[in-house]
Amino acid sequence: MTMMHDNRPMRLGLYRKIEIARKQLPAMDEDAFRALLQNEFGVRSRKEMNTHELSRLVHLFAEMGVEYTAPARARNKAVKPHARPDWIEITDSMPHAREKRAILAIWRKLGYSMTSLDTRVKREFGAEIFVWLQDGAAVSRLLTDLQRREKAFERPLLSG
């Protein structure tokens, strides 16, 4: 059940992290891995998972003690969830998750950086970072504004 916003480079990066995790967890043989996928996600293969689910799996492994580290040339600092400014994860349990995912999709489509979204949310709504924005009216206002911008962005493409 791959979603439309999945992209190949991100999936490959998550696949690599999953392989790192499996090497660090001696008890995570093929049978144990398939059982984990079935129990947690209702699938038998990671290919059946979307990027959000793959990311949840990577975080689940981290909770089991797996350490994901950057290559030595990056001074081997631990990789943290917010270490990728081009990726913001919205989990189903977050308030207004569907609207926030729509905001992220349009924000990305318009070519804005993800860090600038945090800047706008802090300036306009007082929330430190986008994922902490919980005011439904603010989320709705931001989404409406971005939908208007998206239409304006697409208009020149359609008339040409």
Residue pairs with C-beta under 8 A, 6 or more apart in sequence:
1 48
1 49
1 50
2 48
2 49
2 50
3 50
3 51
3 52
5 51
5 101
5 105
6 50
6 51
7 51
10 51
10 87
11 51
11 54
14 51
14 54
14 55
14 57
14 58
15 46
15 54
17 58
17 61
17 68
18 46
18 54
18 57
18 58
18 61
20 66
20 68
21 28
21 58
21 61
21 62
21 64
21 66
21 68
22 28
22 33
24 61
24 65
24 66
24 67
25 61
25 64
25 65
25 66
28 36
34 44
34 45
37 43
37 44
37 45
37 46
37 49
37 57
38 44
40 56
40 57
40 60
41 49
41 53
41 56
41 57
43 49
46 54
46 57
49 57
52 89
52 90
52 91
55 89
56 91
58 68
59 81
62 68
67 78
68 78
68 79
69 76
69 77
69 78
69 79
70 76
70 77
70 78
70 79
81 89
85 113
85 114
85 115
86 113
86 114
87 114
88 104
88 114
88 117
88 130
88 131
89 131
90 97
90 100
90 101
90 104
90 131
91 97
94 100
94 131
95 134
95 136
95 139
96 133
96 134
96 136
96 139
99 139
99 140
99 143
100 130
100 131
100 133
100 139
102 143
103 117
103 130
103 139
103 142
103 143
103 146
104 114
104 117
106 143
106 146
106 147
106 149
106 150
107 114
107 117
107 146
108 114
109 150
109 153
110 146
110 149
110 150
110 153
117 130
118 128
118 129
118 130
120 142
121 127
121 129
121 130
121 133
121 142
122 128
122 129
124 138
124 142
125 133
125 135
125 138
125 142
127 133
127 134
127 135
127 138
133 139
133 142
